[in-house]
Amino acid sequence: EPILHGLLRFWPVSSSPKQVLFLNELEDILELTQPAEFEKVQTVLFNRINMCLDSPHFQVAERALFLWNNEYLVSLVAQNRKVLLPIVIRALVKNSESHWNPTVNSLTGNVLS
């Protein structure tokens, strides 16, 4: 939990390549996170993931969408869907309808289906 809070506190907001690196690290840390620890940071965490999903930079949005390829993370989201889906659904729908990058459109469609 303190590691996730630290990662989120120092999240780069103006450097897209660094955001992609942070998303990579985030996925590695989440793989080792217990469900009880995840629940403590889920709202803050998914607000940050939502910002990445909403990014006009295709690599940031794409990397955030790749988090849904992780079965463990998907299971955590499924367990907490009533809290987490309302946070990210608007960005997912927006991406599926109007993101300029076709890969982001396609990946968003996969996440929504």
C-alpha positions as CSV (number, residue, x, y, z in Angstrom):
1,E,0.0,0.0,0.0
2,P,2.7,2.6,0.8
3,I,4.5,1.7,-2.4
4,L,1.3,2.3,-4.5
5,H,0.7,5.6,-2.7
6,G,4.3,6.7,-3.4
7,L,4.0,5.7,-7.0
8,L,0.8,7.6,-7.4
9,R,2.1,10.7,-5.6
10,F,5.1,11.0,-7.9
11,W,3.2,10.2,-11.1
12,P,4.6,12.2,-14.0
13,V,1.9,14.4,-15.5
14,S,3.7,16.1,-18.3
15,S,5.9,13.3,-19.7
16,S,4.1,10.7,-21.7
17,P,7.0,8.3,-21.9
18,K,7.4,8.4,-18.1
19,Q,3.7,7.8,-17.7
20,V,4.1,4.6,-19.8
21,L,7.0,3.5,-17.6
22,F,4.9,4.2,-14.5
23,L,2.0,2.2,-15.9
24,N,4.5,-0.7,-16.5
25,E,5.7,-0.5,-12.9
26,L,2.1,-0.2,-11.6
27,E,1.1,-3.4,-13.3
28,D,4.1,-5.2,-11.7
29,I,3.2,-3.9,-8.3
30,L,-0.5,-4.7,-8.6
31,E,0.4,-8.4,-9.4
32,L,1.8,-8.6,-5.9
33,T,-1.0,-6.6,-4.2
34,Q,-3.4,-8.5,-1.9
35,P,-7.1,-7.7,-2.4
36,A,-7.4,-6.0,1.0
37,E,-4.5,-3.7,0.2
38,F,-6.0,-3.0,-3.3
39,E,-9.3,-1.9,-1.7
40,K,-7.5,0.7,0.3
41,V,-6.0,2.4,-2.8
42,Q,-8.6,1.5,-5.5
43,T,-10.3,4.9,-5.8
44,V,-7.1,6.9,-6.0
45,L,-5.6,4.3,-8.3
46,F,-8.5,4.2,-10.7
47,N,-8.8,8.0,-10.8
48,R,-5.2,7.9,-12.1
49,I,-5.8,5.1,-14.5
50,N,-8.9,7.0,-15.7
51,M,-6.7,10.0,-16.5
52,C,-4.4,7.8,-18.5
53,L,-7.3,6.3,-20.4
54,D,-8.4,9.8,-21.2
55,S,-5.0,10.8,-22.5
56,P,-4.7,12.1,-26.0
57,H,-1.3,10.5,-26.2
58,F,-2.0,7.1,-27.7
59,Q,0.9,5.3,-26.0
60,V,-0.4,6.3,-22.5
61,A,-4.0,5.4,-23.3
62,E,-2.9,2.1,-25.0
63,R,-0.7,1.1,-22.0
64,A,-3.6,1.8,-19.6
65,L,-5.9,-0.3,-21.7
66,F,-3.4,-3.1,-21.7
67,L,-3.9,-3.4,-17.9
68,W,-7.2,-5.2,-18.8
69,N,-5.1,-8.0,-20.3
70,N,-3.9,-8.8,-16.8
71,E,-6.2,-11.6,-15.4
72,Y,-5.4,-10.8,-11.7
73,L,-6.2,-7.1,-12.2
74,V,-9.4,-7.9,-14.0
75,S,-10.4,-10.2,-11.1
76,L,-9.7,-7.3,-8.6
77,V,-11.8,-5.0,-10.8
78,A,-14.6,-7.5,-11.0
79,Q,-14.6,-7.9,-7.2
80,N,-14.9,-4.1,-6.8
81,R,-16.8,-3.2,-10.0
82,K,-19.5,-1.1,-8.2
83,V,-16.8,1.3,-7.1
84,L,-14.3,1.1,-10.0
85,L,-16.5,1.0,-13.2
86,P,-18.2,4.4,-12.6
87,I,-14.7,5.9,-12.4
88,V,-13.5,4.7,-15.8
89,I,-16.6,4.1,-17.9
90,R,-16.9,7.7,-19.2
91,A,-13.3,7.6,-20.5
92,L,-13.8,4.1,-22.0
93,V,-16.9,5.2,-23.8
94,K,-15.3,8.4,-25.0
95,N,-12.3,6.4,-26.4
96,S,-14.5,3.9,-28.1
97,E,-16.4,6.7,-29.9
98,S,-13.8,9.4,-30.6
99,H,-10.1,8.6,-29.8
100,W,-8.0,9.6,-32.8
101,N,-5.9,6.4,-32.7
102,P,-7.6,3.3,-34.2
103,T,-5.6,0.9,-31.9
104,V,-6.9,2.7,-28.9
105,N,-10.5,2.5,-30.3
106,S,-10.1,-1.2,-30.9
107,L,-8.5,-2.0,-27.5
108,T,-11.3,0.1,-25.8
109,G,-13.9,-2.0,-27.6
110,N,-12.2,-5.1,-26.3
111,V,-12.3,-3.8,-22.7
112,L,-16.0,-2.8,-23.0
113,S,-17.1,-6.2,-24.4
